[in-house]
Amino acid sequence: MQPIISAQTPKPRPANLAERIYRQLKQDIFEFRLLPGDRFSEGEVAERVQASRTPVRQALYRLEREGYLEVYFRSGWRVRAFDFAYFEELYDVRIVLECAALARLEQLDLKQQPLIEEITRTWRLEPSHRLRDAHEVSALDERFHCALVEAAGNGEMTRMHREITEKIRIIRRLDFTQTARIYATYDEHAQILDAVLACQTAKAQRLLTRHIELSKQEVRKITLHRLHIARP
């Protein structure tokens, strides 16, 4: 017998259910619960999320359009392998956008910029007060770079930067699987902020470029073995 659904617990609408499944699968990919190369079927996903295949299929095709999955009509779905050349190109675009944002910041009164104040409180800390959790530091690192661009006040630049940030999030998190990279990120962010607050734009741009290039070098070192290590 099917369970009775009361008025207090309405059945999720198909669109909402597909959205929930989409977000759950995307988070599984970002958190490396689903690794590049992993295969699965629609039925396996439907069973795990306790939903019919229709919203599952909608979610899967949406992830395929965004480049996270590949579909094989006779053998199910696979998490797309990393295209490192593509990710490196996105990192290069990040450098262009963030350096342009730093140039715009020079024209503003940074004392009236709450976003700059926010990231300054987060990153200019004594070593004893710094976070060590890779997941938390990764989220804060993303916030640091987004805040620099947002503070520059160009909405279209901010939108483009957010889209790139979303695309590289899966690979950026691996940059913080080593403690040394967490410590280095604090030091590098503090140096960038010192230059920004001193209105030394050229220096800030050099430091920012080097900071992102170092992160990009870590991307080049990533292997499936390290991805397995990074899985929670």
C-alpha positions as CSV (number, residue, x, y, z in Angstrom):
1,M,0.0,0.0,0.0
2,Q,1.3,3.4,-0.9
3,P,1.9,5.8,2.1
4,I,-0.7,8.5,2.6
5,I,0.6,12.0,2.0
6,S,-1.0,14.4,4.4
7,A,-1.7,18.1,3.7
8,Q,1.2,18.9,6.0
9,T,3.7,17.0,3.9
10,P,2.9,17.8,0.2
11,K,4.6,15.7,-2.5
12,P,7.5,17.6,-4.0
13,R,6.7,19.1,-7.4
14,P,8.7,17.5,-10.3
15,A,10.6,20.7,-11.1
16,N,11.6,21.1,-7.4
17,L,12.6,17.4,-7.2
18,A,14.8,17.6,-10.3
19,E,16.4,20.7,-8.8
20,R,17.1,18.9,-5.5
21,I,18.6,15.9,-7.3
22,Y,20.7,18.1,-9.5
23,R,22.1,20.0,-6.5
24,Q,22.8,16.8,-4.6
25,L,24.6,15.1,-7.5
26,K,26.6,18.3,-8.2
27,Q,27.7,18.4,-4.6
28,D,28.7,14.8,-4.8
29,I,31.0,15.6,-7.7
30,F,32.4,18.7,-5.9
31,E,33.0,16.7,-2.7
32,F,34.6,13.8,-4.7
33,R,32.0,11.3,-3.6
34,L,31.7,10.9,-7.3
35,L,35.1,10.8,-8.9
36,P,36.1,11.4,-12.6
37,G,35.5,8.2,-14.4
38,D,32.9,6.8,-12.0
39,R,30.0,5.2,-13.8
40,F,26.4,4.8,-12.7
41,S,22.9,4.3,-14.1
42,E,19.7,6.3,-13.8
43,G,18.2,3.5,-11.9
44,E,21.0,3.6,-9.3
45,V,20.5,7.3,-8.8
46,A,16.7,7.0,-8.6
47,E,17.0,4.3,-5.9
48,R,19.5,6.3,-3.9
49,V,17.5,9.6,-4.0
50,Q,14.1,7.7,-3.7
51,A,12.7,9.4,-6.8
52,S,11.3,8.3,-10.2
53,R,13.6,8.3,-13.2
54,T,12.0,11.4,-14.8
55,P,13.4,14.0,-12.4
56,V,16.6,12.0,-12.2
57,R,17.0,12.1,-16.0
58,Q,16.3,15.9,-16.0
59,A,19.0,16.5,-13.4
60,L,21.5,14.3,-15.2
61,Y,21.0,16.0,-18.6
62,R,21.4,19.3,-16.9
63,L,24.8,18.3,-15.4
64,E,25.8,16.9,-18.8
65,R,25.0,20.3,-20.5
66,E,27.2,21.9,-17.8
67,G,30.1,19.6,-18.7
68,Y,30.2,17.5,-15.5
69,L,28.8,14.2,-16.9
70,E,28.9,12.1,-20.1
71,V,26.0,9.9,-21.2
72,Y,26.5,6.6,-22.9
73,F,23.1,5.5,-24.2
74,R,23.8,1.8,-23.8
75,S,25.9,1.8,-20.6
76,G,24.6,4.7,-18.4
77,W,26.4,7.8,-17.2
78,R,30.0,8.7,-16.3
79,V,31.6,11.6,-14.4
80,R,33.6,13.5,-17.0
81,A,37.4,13.3,-16.7
82,F,39.2,16.5,-16.0
83,D,40.3,18.5,-19.0
84,F,43.3,20.2,-17.5
85,A,44.0,22.4,-20.5
86,Y,40.4,23.8,-20.2
87,F,40.9,24.4,-16.5
88,E,44.2,26.2,-17.1
89,E,42.5,28.5,-19.6
90,L,39.9,29.4,-17.0
91,Y,42.6,30.2,-14.5
92,D,44.2,32.5,-17.1
93,V,40.8,34.3,-17.5
94,R,40.6,34.6,-13.7
95,I,44.0,36.5,-13.7
96,V,42.7,38.9,-16.3
97,L,39.5,39.7,-14.4
98,E,41.0,39.9,-11.0
99,C,43.9,42.1,-12.1
100,A,41.4,44.4,-13.8
101,A,39.4,44.5,-10.6
102,L,42.5,45.6,-8.6
103,A,43.1,48.4,-11.1
104,R,39.5,49.6,-10.4
105,L,39.9,49.4,-6.7
106,E,42.7,51.9,-6.8
107,Q,40.1,54.5,-7.8
108,L,37.9,53.8,-4.8
109,D,37.9,54.7,-1.1
110,L,38.7,51.3,0.4
111,K,37.7,52.5,3.8
112,Q,34.2,52.6,2.5
113,Q,34.3,49.1,1.1
114,P,32.8,46.5,3.5
115,L,33.9,43.6,1.3
116,I,37.5,44.6,1.6
117,E,37.1,45.0,5.3
118,E,35.5,41.5,5.5
119,I,38.3,39.7,3.7
120,T,40.9,41.7,5.6
121,R,39.5,40.4,8.9
122,T,39.5,36.9,7.5
123,W,43.0,36.7,6.1
124,R,45.3,39.1,8.1
125,L,45.5,36.8,11.1
126,E,48.2,35.6,13.4
127,P,49.1,31.9,12.6
128,S,47.6,30.7,15.8
129,H,44.1,32.0,14.7
130,R,44.2,30.6,11.2
131,L,41.8,27.8,10.1
132,R,43.2,24.4,9.1
133,D,40.2,22.6,7.8
134,A,40.6,22.2,4.0
135,H,36.9,22.6,3.2
136,E,36.5,25.8,5.2
137,V,39.7,27.4,3.8
138,S,38.7,26.5,0.3
139,A,35.3,28.3,0.7
140,L,37.1,31.3,2.3
141,D,39.6,31.4,-0.5
142,E,36.8,31.5,-3.1
143,R,35.2,34.3,-1.1
144,F,38.4,36.3,-1.1
145,H,38.8,36.3,-4.8
146,C,35.1,36.9,-5.5
147,A,35.0,39.8,-3.0
148,L,38.0,41.5,-4.7
149,V,36.0,41.5,-8.0
150,E,32.7,42.4,-6.4
151,A,34.2,45.4,-4.6
152,A,35.4,46.8,-7.9
153,G,31.7,47.6,-8.7
154,N,31.4,46.2,-12.2
155,G,28.4,43.9,-12.3
156,E,29.2,42.2,-15.6
157,M,32.7,41.5,-14.5
158,T,31.4,40.0,-11.2
159,R,29.0,37.8,-13.1
160,M,31.7,36.5,-15.4
161,H,34.0,35.9,-12.5
162,R,31.3,34.0,-10.6
163,E,30.7,31.7,-13.6
164,I,34.4,30.9,-13.8
165,T,34.6,30.3,-10.1
166,E,31.7,27.8,-10.3
167,K,33.4,25.9,-13.1
168,I,36.8,25.6,-11.4
169,R,35.4,24.9,-7.9
170,I,35.8,21.2,-8.2
171,I,39.5,21.5,-8.9
172,R,40.4,24.4,-6.6
173,R,39.4,22.3,-3.6
174,L,42.3,19.9,-4.2
175,D,44.7,22.8,-3.8
176,F,43.9,22.6,0.0
177,T,44.4,18.9,0.6
178,Q,48.0,19.7,1.8
179,T,48.6,21.7,4.9
180,A,51.4,23.7,3.4
181,R,49.1,25.1,0.8
182,I,46.7,26.3,3.5
183,Y,49.5,28.2,5.3
184,A,50.8,29.6,2.0
185,T,47.3,30.8,1.0
186,Y,47.0,32.9,4.2
187,D,50.4,34.5,3.7
188,E,49.8,35.2,0.0
189,H,46.3,36.7,0.6
190,A,47.7,38.9,3.4
191,Q,50.5,40.2,1.1
192,I,47.9,40.9,-1.7
193,L,45.7,42.8,0.8
194,D,48.7,44.8,2.1
195,A,49.5,46.0,-1.4
196,V,45.8,46.8,-2.2
197,L,45.4,48.8,1.0
198,A,48.7,50.7,0.3
199,C,47.3,51.5,-3.2
200,Q,50.3,49.6,-4.7
201,T,48.3,48.3,-7.6
202,A,51.1,46.9,-9.8
203,K,52.6,45.1,-6.8
204,A,49.1,43.7,-5.9
205,Q,48.7,42.5,-9.5
206,R,52.1,40.8,-9.5
207,L,51.3,39.0,-6.2
208,L,47.9,38.0,-7.3
209,T,49.1,36.6,-10.6
210,R,51.8,34.6,-8.9
211,H,49.3,33.3,-6.3
212,I,46.9,32.1,-9.0
213,E,49.8,30.6,-11.1
214,L,51.0,28.6,-8.0
215,S,47.5,27.3,-7.6
216,K,47.4,26.4,-11.3
217,Q,50.7,24.5,-10.9
218,E,49.0,22.4,-8.2
219,V,46.3,21.6,-10.7
220,R,48.9,20.1,-13.1
221,K,50.1,17.7,-10.3
222,I,46.6,16.2,-9.7
223,T,46.2,12.5,-10.4
224,L,43.3,10.2,-9.8
225,H,45.3,8.7,-6.9
226,R,45.3,12.1,-5.2
227,L,41.6,12.5,-6.0
228,H,41.0,9.2,-4.1
229,I,43.0,10.6,-1.2
230,A,41.0,13.8,-1.3
231,R,37.7,11.9,-1.1
232,P,36.2,12.6,2.4
